[in-house]
Amino acid sequence: MSIDNAVLCFAGIIVLLSAVLAWLVSPWWLLLSGFVGLNLLQAGITGFCPAAKVFKRLGLPPGAAFR
């Protein structure tokens, strides 16, 4: 698994978790999905992604987007 795949999987897990928590606990949890979406947008524009930096430190091989 590359850093790119790990970032996408991590974002997907957080969005799904946010949806479940919004359904079961409070609609305020949808703000977490919004945060993930904004982070993905800024990563696409700037090329900087905090999650990619963490996965790089964990030793995952680089992908096409995050090196």
GUVEX-494415 format. One line per 4 residues: number of its first residue (from 1); for each residue y, x, z of C-alpha. Coordinates in Angstrom, 1 decimal. Each point is the difference from the previous one (the first is absolute). Layout:
N
NUM = Y:X:Z; ...
// end
This chain:
67
1 = 0.0:0.0:0.0; 3.4:1.4:-1.0; 3.3:-0.4:1.8; 1.0:-2.6:-2.5
5 = -3.0:-2.2:0.7; 0.4:0.4:3.7; 3.6:-1.1:-0.1; -0.8:-3.0:-2.0
9 = -3.0:-1.0:2.2; 2.1:0.5:3.1; 2.9:-2.1:-1.4; -2.5:-2.7:-0.9
13 = -1.6:0.0:3.4; 3.4:-0.3:1.7; 1.0:-2.9:-2.3; -3.2:-1.9:0.7
17 = 0.2:0.6:3.7; 3.6:-1.3:-0.1; -1.1:-3.1:-1.8; -2.8:-0.7:2.5
21 = 2.4:0.6:3.0; 2.6:-2.3:-1.6; -2.6:-2.7:-0.4; -1.5:0.4:3.5
25 = 2.9:1.2:2.2; 3.5:-0.3:-1.4; 1.7:-0.2:-3.4; 2.2:2.9:1.2
29 = -3.0:2.3:-0.9; 1.0:-0.5:-3.7; 2.8:2.5:0.6; -2.7:2.6:0.2
33 = -1.0:-0.9:-3.6; 3.6:0.2:-1.0; 0.3:3.5:1.5; -3.1:1.2:-1.8
37 = 1.4:-1.4:-3.3; 3.4:1.7:0.5; -1.8:3.3:0.9; -2.1:-0.2:-3.2
41 = 3.2:-0.7:-2.0; 1.9:2.9:1.4; -3.0:2.3:-0.4; -0.2:-1.0:-3.7
45 = 3.7:0.7:-0.5; 0.4:3.2:2.2; -3.5:1.4:-0.1; 0.0:0.4:3.8
49 = -2.7:-1.9:2.0; -0.6:0.7:3.7; -3.6:-1.3:-0.2; -0.6:2.5:-2.8
53 = 1.2:2.8:2.2; -2.4:-1.0:2.7; -2.9:-0.2:-2.3; 0.9:3.4:-1.5
57 = -0.1:1.5:3.5; -3.4:-1.7:0.6; -1.3:2.0:-3.0; -0.4:-2.6:-2.7
61 = 0.3:1.4:-3.6; 3.2:-0.7:-1.9; 0.1:-2.7:-2.6; 2.2:-0.6:-3.0
65 = 2.9:-1.6:1.9; 0.1:1.9:3.3; -0.6:3.7:0.0
// end
